[in-house]
Amino acid sequence: TTPDAAAPPVRVEREGVVAIVTIDRPKALNALAPEVLGALAEAFEELAQAGDAVRGVLVVGAGGRAFVAGADIRALAPLTPEEGAATGRLGHRVAALIESLSAPVIACVDGFALGGGLELALACDFIYATDASWFGQPEVRLGLIPGFGGTVRLPRAVGLALAKELIYTGRRIDAATAEAAGLVARRFPDRESMLAGARATVEEIAANAWTAVGIAKRVLVAASGTPTATAVELEVAGFEDAFRTDDMREGVAAFLEKREPGFRGH
Ligand code: CAA
């Protein structure tokens, strides 16, 4: 086997409270072959065990040309309809693990985020991108449709009209257009400044009450796309949970006593 074939397709590194998940298959523009999806699922399962030691996760693509150029088209080619559906479910499992992780997950896009790559980014809490990035759902050009959540999360991110236009045309949009559409939370001139910006964001999040951030994420994920009345009830339940934490008592007391809070993560 070549060194590239032997290398694990997903690496997880820890830098203090930040975890960096790198999809490392640059020769195929980090395409999500089944083994890559499996390795991503394993990585996020392990990160869930880290508890409050990891306060934020950055997802990046290796090689400097792509975040992820989609599901692996070579692996999709021979699949039966049933096997295709199973691959879709594997992608959805990765998305569910990202959404169920208490720590916020930031997709750091530098280059192509296409098809399953954009869908992976959409499953993250928000997207940072370099000016050299491109976004699209080109599946219909292959006779497919988005399979890892694009028909669900893209309209929520950019509205139904632009989502339909992108999905029906397969067209790519650049980072500035994606930012204007609300798909990209922040745009950076290059990869280095993006990663520095994402690390700084995690540090800022880490200074807040871990419990509150986790409850907020849980409510935001669960409420997304539900009717207002259901969403409001989810928020009430989360608000109630926040009142149960020591960190909430500490946070409000610190404000009233004009001092910095000492959060303990429970
Ligand atoms: N799957 C498998 N291999 C891929 C790939 C993918 N999604 N995207 C790129 N590659 C491979 C290419 O086959 C090529 O490999 P070889 O060197 O062995 O030929 C290598 O990566 C480099 O790609 P290109 O030579 O094509 O590079 P380029 O600069 O000319 O073009 C690109 C870049 C526009 C991103 C082009 O590679 C491309 O269009 N990729 C496919 C994008 C796509 O259709 N994504 C959707 C996939 S389906 C999907 O994701 C379904 C779903 O919703 C889950």
py3Dmol code that shows the C-alpha trace and the ligand (Angstrom):
import py3Dmol

protein = """\
ATOM      1  CA  THR A   1       0.000   0.000   0.000  1.00  0.00           C
ATOM      2  CA  THR A   2       1.137   3.543  -0.645  1.00  0.00           C
ATOM      3  CA  PRO A   3       1.743   5.810   2.368  1.00  0.00           C
ATOM      4  CA  ASP A   4      -1.338   7.810   1.340  1.00  0.00           C
ATOM      5  CA  ALA A   5      -3.577   4.739   1.348  1.00  0.00           C
ATOM      6  CA  ALA A   6      -2.225   3.672   4.746  1.00  0.00           C
ATOM      7  CA  ALA A   7      -2.662   7.077   6.389  1.00  0.00           C
ATOM      8  CA  PRO A   8      -5.817   7.484   8.483  1.00  0.00           C
ATOM      9  CA  PRO A   9      -8.330   9.607   6.558  1.00  0.00           C
ATOM     10  CA  VAL A  10      -9.309  11.610   9.650  1.00  0.00           C
ATOM     11  CA  ARG A  11      -6.991  13.037  12.321  1.00  0.00           C
ATOM     12  CA  VAL A  12      -7.959  14.625  15.634  1.00  0.00           C
ATOM     13  CA  GLU A  13      -5.540  16.970  17.375  1.00  0.00           C
ATOM     14  CA  ARG A  14      -6.018  18.815  20.639  1.00  0.00           C
ATOM     15  CA  GLU A  15      -4.655  22.297  21.324  1.00  0.00           C
ATOM     16  CA  GLY A  16      -5.807  23.238  24.818  1.00  0.00           C
ATOM     17  CA  VAL A  17      -9.599  23.456  24.778  1.00  0.00           C
ATOM     18  CA  VAL A  18      -9.702  23.338  20.963  1.00  0.00           C
ATOM     19  CA  ALA A  19      -9.956  20.084  18.993  1.00  0.00           C
ATOM     20  CA  ILE A  20      -9.117  20.063  15.302  1.00  0.00           C
ATOM     21  CA  VAL A  21     -10.633  17.353  13.105  1.00  0.00           C
ATOM     22  CA  THR A  22      -8.753  17.120   9.801  1.00  0.00           C
ATOM     23  CA  ILE A  23     -10.148  15.236   6.817  1.00  0.00           C
ATOM     24  CA  ASP A  24      -6.950  14.100   5.176  1.00  0.00           C
ATOM     25  CA  ARG A  25      -7.486  12.670   1.703  1.00  0.00           C
ATOM     26  CA  PRO A  26      -6.136  15.528  -0.362  1.00  0.00           C
ATOM     27  CA  LYS A  27      -5.541  13.525  -3.565  1.00  0.00           C
ATOM     28  CA  ALA A  28      -9.304  12.987  -3.813  1.00  0.00           C
ATOM     29  CA  LEU A  29     -10.067  16.510  -2.556  1.00  0.00           C
ATOM     30  CA  ASN A  30     -11.063  14.929   0.783  1.00  0.00           C
ATOM     31  CA  ALA A  31     -14.054  13.158  -0.762  1.00  0.00           C
ATOM     32  CA  LEU A  32     -16.178  11.312   1.793  1.00  0.00           C
ATOM     33  CA  ALA A  33     -15.631   7.642   1.041  1.00  0.00           C
ATOM     34  CA  PRO A  34     -17.450   5.285   3.456  1.00  0.00           C
ATOM     35  CA  GLU A  35     -14.244   4.791   5.475  1.00  0.00           C
ATOM     36  CA  VAL A  36     -13.915   8.575   5.842  1.00  0.00           C
ATOM     37  CA  LEU A  37     -17.513   8.821   7.090  1.00  0.00           C
ATOM     38  CA  GLY A  38     -16.801   5.958   9.503  1.00  0.00           C
ATOM     39  CA  ALA A  39     -13.646   7.673  10.763  1.00  0.00           C
ATOM     40  CA  LEU A  40     -15.542  10.958  11.197  1.00  0.00           C
ATOM     41  CA  ALA A  41     -18.249   9.180  13.196  1.00  0.00           C
ATOM     42  CA  GLU A  42     -15.575   7.613  15.404  1.00  0.00           C
ATOM     43  CA  ALA A  43     -13.834  10.977  15.878  1.00  0.00           C
ATOM     44  CA  PHE A  44     -17.029  12.693  17.042  1.00  0.00           C
ATOM     45  CA  GLU A  45     -17.959   9.765  19.296  1.00  0.00           C
ATOM     46  CA  GLU A  46     -14.554  10.106  20.976  1.00  0.00           C
ATOM     47  CA  LEU A  47     -14.891  13.882  21.268  1.00  0.00           C
ATOM     48  CA  ALA A  48     -18.220  13.376  23.059  1.00  0.00           C
ATOM     49  CA  GLN A  49     -16.266  11.465  25.755  1.00  0.00           C
ATOM     50  CA  ALA A  50     -13.971  14.472  26.336  1.00  0.00           C
ATOM     51  CA  GLY A  51     -16.753  16.442  28.093  1.00  0.00           C
ATOM     52  CA  ASP A  52     -15.821  20.026  28.967  1.00  0.00           C
ATOM     53  CA  ALA A  53     -12.123  19.453  28.214  1.00  0.00           C
ATOM     54  CA  VAL A  54     -13.010  20.270  24.590  1.00  0.00           C
ATOM     55  CA  ARG A  55     -14.881  23.572  24.294  1.00  0.00           C
ATOM     56  CA  GLY A  56     -14.965  23.815  20.524  1.00  0.00           C
ATOM     57  CA  VAL A  57     -14.109  21.742  17.456  1.00  0.00           C
ATOM     58  CA  LEU A  58     -12.729  22.966  14.136  1.00  0.00           C
ATOM     59  CA  VAL A  59     -13.327  20.772  11.075  1.00  0.00           C
ATOM     60  CA  VAL A  60     -10.811  21.332   8.280  1.00  0.00           C
ATOM     61  CA  GLY A  61      -9.823  19.721   5.008  1.00  0.00           C
ATOM     62  CA  ALA A  62      -6.178  18.899   4.274  1.00  0.00           C
ATOM     63  CA  GLY A  63      -4.252  19.906   1.185  1.00  0.00           C
ATOM     64  CA  GLY A  64      -5.284  23.520   0.670  1.00  0.00           C
ATOM     65  CA  ARG A  65      -7.588  22.946  -2.345  1.00  0.00           C
ATOM     66  CA  ALA A  66     -10.754  21.594  -0.752  1.00  0.00           C
ATOM     67  CA  PHE A  67     -12.691  21.386   2.466  1.00  0.00           C
ATOM     68  CA  VAL A  68     -14.505  18.352   1.035  1.00  0.00           C
ATOM     69  CA  ALA A  69     -15.494  17.911  -2.657  1.00  0.00           C
ATOM     70  CA  GLY A  70     -18.472  15.714  -1.773  1.00  0.00           C
ATOM     71  CA  ALA A  71     -19.280  12.097  -1.236  1.00  0.00           C
ATOM     72  CA  ASP A  72     -16.781   9.846  -3.021  1.00  0.00           C
ATOM     73  CA  ILE A  73     -18.272   9.491  -6.495  1.00  0.00           C
ATOM     74  CA  ARG A  74     -16.136   6.419  -7.224  1.00  0.00           C
ATOM     75  CA  ALA A  75     -17.607   4.683  -4.159  1.00  0.00           C
ATOM     76  CA  LEU A  76     -21.175   5.717  -5.114  1.00  0.00           C
ATOM     77  CA  ALA A  77     -20.933   4.452  -8.695  1.00  0.00           C
ATOM     78  CA  PRO A  78     -21.645   0.717  -8.125  1.00  0.00           C
ATOM     79  CA  LEU A  79     -24.180   1.039  -5.307  1.00  0.00           C
ATOM     80  CA  THR A  80     -27.665  -0.454  -5.445  1.00  0.00           C
ATOM     81  CA  PRO A  81     -30.509   1.884  -4.404  1.00  0.00           C
ATOM     82  CA  GLU A  82     -30.562   0.225  -0.980  1.00  0.00           C
ATOM     83  CA  GLU A  83     -26.805   0.640  -0.573  1.00  0.00           C
ATOM     84  CA  GLY A  84     -27.167   4.269  -1.691  1.00  0.00           C
ATOM     85  CA  ALA A  85     -29.726   4.814   1.061  1.00  0.00           C
ATOM     86  CA  ALA A  86     -27.361   3.208   3.596  1.00  0.00           C
ATOM     87  CA  THR A  87     -24.609   5.614   2.520  1.00  0.00           C
ATOM     88  CA  GLY A  88     -27.043   8.498   2.976  1.00  0.00           C
ATOM     89  CA  ARG A  89     -27.797   7.242   6.477  1.00  0.00           C
ATOM     90  CA  LEU A  90     -24.081   7.071   7.287  1.00  0.00           C
ATOM     91  CA  GLY A  91     -23.740  10.739   6.302  1.00  0.00           C
ATOM     92  CA  HIS A  92     -26.760  11.598   8.448  1.00  0.00           C
ATOM     93  CA  ARG A  93     -25.199   9.703  11.372  1.00  0.00           C
ATOM     94  CA  VAL A  94     -22.088  11.895  11.193  1.00  0.00           C
ATOM     95  CA  ALA A  95     -24.306  15.002  11.077  1.00  0.00           C
ATOM     96  CA  ALA A  96     -26.292  13.774  14.105  1.00  0.00           C
ATOM     97  CA  LEU A  97     -23.085  13.167  16.094  1.00  0.00           C
ATOM     98  CA  ILE A  98     -21.903  16.717  15.309  1.00  0.00           C
ATOM     99  CA  GLU A  99     -25.266  18.155  16.318  1.00  0.00           C
ATOM    100  CA  SER A 100     -25.425  16.128  19.544  1.00  0.00           C
ATOM    101  CA  LEU A 101     -21.933  17.153  20.682  1.00  0.00           C
ATOM    102  CA  SER A 102     -22.235  19.794  23.443  1.00  0.00           C
ATOM    103  CA  ALA A 103     -19.182  21.664  22.172  1.00  0.00           C
ATOM    104  CA  PRO A 104     -19.805  23.965  19.207  1.00  0.00           C
ATOM    105  CA  VAL A 105     -18.327  22.728  15.924  1.00  0.00           C
ATOM    106  CA  ILE A 106     -16.987  25.234  13.379  1.00  0.00           C
ATOM    107  CA  ALA A 107     -16.534  24.189   9.745  1.00  0.00           C
ATOM    108  CA  CYS A 108     -13.371  25.958   8.522  1.00  0.00           C
ATOM    109  CA  VAL A 109     -13.699  25.937   4.733  1.00  0.00           C
ATOM    110  CA  ASP A 110     -10.709  26.701   2.510  1.00  0.00           C
ATOM    111  CA  GLY A 111     -11.481  25.686  -1.073  1.00  0.00           C
ATOM    112  CA  PHE A 112     -14.299  23.495  -2.378  1.00  0.00           C
ATOM    113  CA  ALA A 113     -17.247  22.608  -0.113  1.00  0.00           C
ATOM    114  CA  LEU A 114     -19.423  20.731  -2.576  1.00  0.00           C
ATOM    115  CA  GLY A 115     -22.202  18.165  -2.260  1.00  0.00           C
ATOM    116  CA  GLY A 116     -21.585  16.101   0.856  1.00  0.00           C
ATOM    117  CA  GLY A 117     -18.848  18.598   1.763  1.00  0.00           C
ATOM    118  CA  LEU A 118     -21.292  21.477   1.977  1.00  0.00           C
ATOM    119  CA  GLU A 119     -23.695  19.179   3.824  1.00  0.00           C
ATOM    120  CA  LEU A 120     -20.996  18.311   6.365  1.00  0.00           C
ATOM    121  CA  ALA A 121     -20.318  22.031   6.836  1.00  0.00           C
ATOM    122  CA  LEU A 122     -24.059  22.691   7.251  1.00  0.00           C
ATOM    123  CA  ALA A 123     -24.237  20.092  10.045  1.00  0.00           C
ATOM    124  CA  CYS A 124     -21.616  22.102  11.947  1.00  0.00           C
ATOM    125  CA  ASP A 125     -22.774  24.981  14.157  1.00  0.00           C
ATOM    126  CA  PHE A 126     -21.460  27.612  11.766  1.00  0.00           C
ATOM    127  CA  ILE A 127     -19.126  28.046   8.823  1.00  0.00           C
ATOM    128  CA  TYR A 128     -15.980  30.152   8.562  1.00  0.00           C
ATOM    129  CA  ALA A 129     -14.443  30.403   5.106  1.00  0.00           C
ATOM    130  CA  THR A 130     -11.486  31.821   3.227  1.00  0.00           C
ATOM    131  CA  ASP A 131     -11.939  34.006   0.162  1.00  0.00           C
ATOM    132  CA  ALA A 132     -10.707  31.039  -1.908  1.00  0.00           C
ATOM    133  CA  SER A 133     -13.795  28.950  -1.069  1.00  0.00           C
ATOM    134  CA  TRP A 134     -16.656  27.691  -3.214  1.00  0.00           C
ATOM    135  CA  PHE A 135     -19.990  26.241  -2.153  1.00  0.00           C
ATOM    136  CA  GLY A 136     -22.521  24.191  -4.077  1.00  0.00           C
ATOM    137  CA  GLN A 137     -24.760  21.141  -4.303  1.00  0.00           C
ATOM    138  CA  PRO A 138     -23.813  19.727  -7.738  1.00  0.00           C
ATOM    139  CA  GLU A 139     -25.561  16.357  -7.237  1.00  0.00           C
ATOM    140  CA  VAL A 140     -28.134  16.797 -10.032  1.00  0.00           C
ATOM    141  CA  ARG A 141     -25.240  16.999 -12.500  1.00  0.00           C
ATOM    142  CA  LEU A 142     -24.576  13.379 -11.525  1.00  0.00           C
ATOM    143  CA  GLY A 143     -28.222  12.331 -11.614  1.00  0.00           C
ATOM    144  CA  LEU A 144     -28.323  12.423  -7.835  1.00  0.00           C
ATOM    145  CA  ILE A 145     -29.801  14.723  -5.232  1.00  0.00           C
ATOM    146  CA  PRO A 146     -28.171  15.950  -2.010  1.00  0.00           C
ATOM    147  CA  GLY A 147     -27.938  12.937   0.298  1.00  0.00           C
ATOM    148  CA  PHE A 148     -26.349  14.111   3.551  1.00  0.00           C
ATOM    149  CA  GLY A 149     -28.931  16.735   4.566  1.00  0.00           C
ATOM    150  CA  GLY A 150     -28.654  19.387   1.851  1.00  0.00           C
ATOM    151  CA  THR A 151     -32.371  19.538   1.085  1.00  0.00           C
ATOM    152  CA  VAL A 152     -33.019  20.030   4.813  1.00  0.00           C
ATOM    153  CA  ARG A 153     -30.280  22.297   6.132  1.00  0.00           C
ATOM    154  CA  LEU A 154     -29.427  24.433   3.066  1.00  0.00           C
ATOM    155  CA  PRO A 155     -32.923  26.029   2.890  1.00  0.00           C
ATOM    156  CA  ARG A 156     -32.746  26.687   6.622  1.00  0.00           C
ATOM    157  CA  ALA A 157     -29.387  28.397   6.151  1.00  0.00           C
ATOM    158  CA  VAL A 158     -30.039  30.497   3.040  1.00  0.00           C
ATOM    159  CA  GLY A 159     -33.821  30.420   2.519  1.00  0.00           C
ATOM    160  CA  LEU A 160     -35.848  28.257   0.172  1.00  0.00           C
ATOM    161  CA  ALA A 161     -35.383  30.332  -3.002  1.00  0.00           C
ATOM    162  CA  LEU A 162     -31.571  30.339  -3.079  1.00  0.00           C
ATOM    163  CA  ALA A 163     -31.440  26.720  -1.869  1.00  0.00           C
ATOM    164  CA  LYS A 164     -33.660  25.619  -4.750  1.00  0.00           C
ATOM    165  CA  GLU A 165     -31.670  27.662  -7.241  1.00  0.00           C
ATOM    166  CA  LEU A 166     -28.404  26.103  -6.026  1.00  0.00           C
ATOM    167  CA  ILE A 167     -29.749  22.535  -5.883  1.00  0.00           C
ATOM    168  CA  TYR A 168     -31.537  22.665  -9.291  1.00  0.00           C
ATOM    169  CA  THR A 169     -28.639  24.327 -11.148  1.00  0.00           C
ATOM    170  CA  GLY A 170     -25.739  22.659  -9.335  1.00  0.00           C
ATOM    171  CA  ARG A 171     -24.097  26.083  -9.539  1.00  0.00           C
ATOM    172  CA  ARG A 172     -21.232  27.095  -7.237  1.00  0.00           C
ATOM    173  CA  ILE A 173     -21.177  30.348  -5.266  1.00  0.00           C
ATOM    174  CA  ASP A 174     -18.041  32.061  -3.953  1.00  0.00           C
ATOM    175  CA  ALA A 175     -17.287  32.937  -0.339  1.00  0.00           C
ATOM    176  CA  ALA A 176     -18.484  36.541  -0.591  1.00  0.00           C
ATOM    177  CA  THR A 177     -21.834  35.440  -2.034  1.00  0.00           C
ATOM    178  CA  ALA A 178     -22.108  32.712   0.615  1.00  0.00           C
ATOM    179  CA  GLU A 179     -21.413  35.241   3.342  1.00  0.00           C
ATOM    180  CA  ALA A 180     -24.016  37.652   1.973  1.00  0.00           C
ATOM    181  CA  ALA A 181     -26.535  34.767   1.898  1.00  0.00           C
ATOM    182  CA  GLY A 182     -25.885  33.954   5.564  1.00  0.00           C
ATOM    183  CA  LEU A 183     -24.295  30.599   4.758  1.00  0.00           C
ATOM    184  CA  VAL A 184     -20.873  31.746   5.955  1.00  0.00           C
ATOM    185  CA  ALA A 185     -20.673  33.382   9.383  1.00  0.00           C
ATOM    186  CA  ARG A 186     -17.255  34.995   8.816  1.00  0.00           C
ATOM    187  CA  ARG A 187     -14.901  35.311   5.871  1.00  0.00           C
ATOM    188  CA  PHE A 188     -11.101  35.548   6.062  1.00  0.00           C
ATOM    189  CA  PRO A 189      -8.345  36.396   3.555  1.00  0.00           C
ATOM    190  CA  ASP A 190      -6.463  33.126   4.105  1.00  0.00           C
ATOM    191  CA  ARG A 191      -6.377  29.818   5.947  1.00  0.00           C
ATOM    192  CA  GLU A 192      -4.061  30.992   8.710  1.00  0.00           C
ATOM    193  CA  SER A 193      -6.227  33.961   9.690  1.00  0.00           C
ATOM    194  CA  MET A 194      -9.337  31.747   9.509  1.00  0.00           C
ATOM    195  CA  LEU A 195      -7.864  29.154  11.896  1.00  0.00           C
ATOM    196  CA  ALA A 196      -6.660  31.894  14.243  1.00  0.00           C
ATOM    197  CA  GLY A 197     -10.136  33.449  14.139  1.00  0.00           C
ATOM    198  CA  ALA A 198     -11.805  30.109  14.832  1.00  0.00           C
ATOM    199  CA  ARG A 199      -9.455  29.372  17.745  1.00  0.00           C
ATOM    200  CA  ALA A 200     -10.197  32.825  19.190  1.00  0.00           C
ATOM    201  CA  THR A 201     -13.927  32.139  18.880  1.00  0.00           C
ATOM    202  CA  VAL A 202     -13.553  28.867  20.808  1.00  0.00           C
ATOM    203  CA  GLU A 203     -11.549  30.672  23.522  1.00  0.00           C
ATOM    204  CA  GLU A 204     -14.345  33.235  23.774  1.00  0.00           C
ATOM    205  CA  ILE A 205     -16.942  30.455  24.042  1.00  0.00           C
ATOM    206  CA  ALA A 206     -14.771  28.661  26.633  1.00  0.00           C
ATOM    207  CA  ALA A 207     -14.920  31.699  28.932  1.00  0.00           C
ATOM    208  CA  ASN A 208     -18.701  31.281  29.177  1.00  0.00           C
ATOM    209  CA  ALA A 209     -20.693  28.773  31.200  1.00  0.00           C
ATOM    210  CA  TRP A 210     -20.123  25.360  29.570  1.00  0.00           C
ATOM    211  CA  THR A 211     -23.546  24.166  30.689  1.00  0.00           C
ATOM    212  CA  ALA A 212     -25.299  27.188  29.188  1.00  0.00           C
ATOM    213  CA  VAL A 213     -23.503  26.851  25.842  1.00  0.00           C
ATOM    214  CA  GLY A 214     -24.449  23.157  25.706  1.00  0.00           C
ATOM    215  CA  ILE A 215     -28.100  23.846  26.557  1.00  0.00           C
ATOM    216  CA  ALA A 216     -28.230  26.660  23.976  1.00  0.00           C
ATOM    217  CA  LYS A 217     -26.843  24.332  21.289  1.00  0.00           C
ATOM    218  CA  ARG A 218     -29.302  21.593  22.240  1.00  0.00           C
ATOM    219  CA  VAL A 219     -32.253  24.004  21.967  1.00  0.00           C
ATOM    220  CA  LEU A 220     -31.024  25.584  18.713  1.00  0.00           C
ATOM    221  CA  VAL A 221     -30.535  22.191  17.055  1.00  0.00           C
ATOM    222  CA  ALA A 222     -33.830  20.738  18.277  1.00  0.00           C
ATOM    223  CA  ALA A 223     -35.877  23.852  17.506  1.00  0.00           C
ATOM    224  CA  SER A 224     -34.512  24.336  13.988  1.00  0.00           C
ATOM    225  CA  GLY A 225     -37.312  23.727  11.522  1.00  0.00           C
ATOM    226  CA  THR A 226     -39.984  22.993  14.138  1.00  0.00           C
ATOM    227  CA  PRO A 227     -43.156  25.084  14.365  1.00  0.00           C
ATOM    228  CA  THR A 228     -42.892  28.187  16.574  1.00  0.00           C
ATOM    229  CA  ALA A 229     -45.015  26.739  19.381  1.00  0.00           C
ATOM    230  CA  THR A 230     -42.835  23.607  19.604  1.00  0.00           C
ATOM    231  CA  ALA A 231     -39.636  25.633  19.376  1.00  0.00           C
ATOM    232  CA  VAL A 232     -40.780  27.952  22.151  1.00  0.00           C
ATOM    233  CA  GLU A 233     -41.491  24.968  24.419  1.00  0.00           C
ATOM    234  CA  LEU A 234     -38.007  23.588  23.699  1.00  0.00           C
ATOM    235  CA  GLU A 235     -36.547  26.942  24.677  1.00  0.00           C
ATOM    236  CA  VAL A 236     -38.588  27.070  27.894  1.00  0.00           C
ATOM    237  CA  ALA A 237     -37.288  23.597  28.830  1.00  0.00           C
ATOM    238  CA  GLY A 238     -33.701  24.658  28.113  1.00  0.00           C
ATOM    239  CA  PHE A 239     -34.136  27.927  30.024  1.00  0.00           C
ATOM    240  CA  GLU A 240     -35.438  25.870  32.985  1.00  0.00           C
ATOM    241  CA  ASP A 241     -32.412  23.547  32.736  1.00  0.00           C
ATOM    242  CA  ALA A 242     -30.081  26.549  32.855  1.00  0.00           C
ATOM    243  CA  PHE A 243     -31.700  27.617  36.164  1.00  0.00           C
ATOM    244  CA  ARG A 244     -30.776  24.178  37.565  1.00  0.00           C
ATOM    245  CA  THR A 245     -27.042  24.800  37.101  1.00  0.00           C
ATOM    246  CA  ASP A 246     -24.558  26.215  39.626  1.00  0.00           C
ATOM    247  CA  ASP A 247     -23.017  28.157  36.753  1.00  0.00           C
ATOM    248  CA  MET A 248     -26.222  30.160  36.302  1.00  0.00           C
ATOM    249  CA  ARG A 249     -26.294  31.057  40.034  1.00  0.00           C
ATOM    250  CA  GLU A 250     -22.607  32.024  39.782  1.00  0.00           C
ATOM    251  CA  GLY A 251     -23.012  33.990  36.531  1.00  0.00           C
ATOM    252  CA  VAL A 252     -25.854  36.197  37.722  1.00  0.00           C
ATOM    253  CA  ALA A 253     -24.321  36.629  41.199  1.00  0.00           C
ATOM    254  CA  ALA A 254     -21.010  37.701  39.632  1.00  0.00           C
ATOM    255  CA  PHE A 255     -22.805  40.273  37.492  1.00  0.00           C
ATOM    256  CA  LEU A 256     -24.690  41.704  40.459  1.00  0.00           C
ATOM    257  CA  GLU A 257     -21.532  41.738  42.612  1.00  0.00           C
ATOM    258  CA  LYS A 258     -19.585  43.424  39.775  1.00  0.00           C
ATOM    259  CA  ARG A 259     -16.943  40.671  39.563  1.00  0.00           C
ATOM    260  CA  GLU A 260     -15.795  38.086  37.007  1.00  0.00           C
ATOM    261  CA  PRO A 261     -17.679  34.756  37.185  1.00  0.00           C
ATOM    262  CA  GLY A 262     -15.878  31.560  38.144  1.00  0.00           C
ATOM    263  CA  PHE A 263     -17.697  28.918  36.090  1.00  0.00           C
ATOM    264  CA  ARG A 264     -17.192  25.277  37.079  1.00  0.00           C
ATOM    265  CA  GLY A 265     -19.032  23.531  34.269  1.00  0.00           C
ATOM    266  CA  HIS A 266     -22.059  22.256  36.179  1.00  0.00           C
TER     267      HIS A 266
END
"""
ligand_1 = """\
54
CAA
N -15.334 11.897 -5.339
C -14.264 11.192 -5.720
N -13.166 11.777 -6.231
C -13.161 13.122 -6.357
C -14.260 13.894 -5.968
C -15.391 13.232 -5.434
N -16.483 13.897 -5.003
N -13.987 15.190 -6.222
C -12.753 15.212 -6.726
N -12.245 13.959 -6.810
C -10.930 13.548 -7.307
C -10.880 13.595 -8.825
O -11.440 12.410 -9.354
C -9.416 13.711 -9.071
O -8.831 12.453 -8.884
P -7.736 11.925 -9.964
O -6.576 12.862 -9.797
O -7.441 10.537 -9.484
O -8.368 12.013 -11.318
C -8.957 14.582 -7.898
O -9.964 14.478 -6.891
C -8.802 16.038 -8.241
O -10.013 16.492 -8.824
P -10.103 17.192 -10.275
O -9.008 16.707 -11.142
O -11.492 17.040 -10.762
O -9.794 18.698 -9.851
P -10.309 20.033 -10.573
O -9.574 21.149 -9.961
O -10.296 19.863 -12.055
O -11.872 20.147 -10.155
C -13.749 20.039 -8.640
C -12.222 20.306 -8.809
C -14.539 21.116 -9.372
C -14.037 20.076 -7.167
C -14.061 18.650 -9.249
O -13.168 17.692 -8.697
C -15.463 18.177 -8.994
O -16.386 18.625 -9.642
N -15.632 17.212 -8.034
C -16.898 16.572 -7.785
C -17.832 17.489 -7.029
C -19.172 16.813 -6.842
O -19.863 16.488 -7.774
N -19.543 16.598 -5.556
C -20.781 15.927 -5.244
C -20.528 14.466 -5.051
S -22.028 13.537 -4.823
C -22.473 13.863 -3.232
O -21.816 14.544 -2.494
C -23.760 13.197 -2.801
C -24.242 13.642 -1.480
O -24.943 14.625 -1.338
C -23.907 12.886 -0.283
"""
view = py3Dmol.view(width=600, height=400)
view.addModel(protein, "pdb")
view.setStyle({"model": 0}, {"cartoon": {"style": "trace"}})
view.addModel(ligand_1, "xyz")
view.setStyle({"model": 1}, {"stick": {}})
view.zoomTo()
view.show()
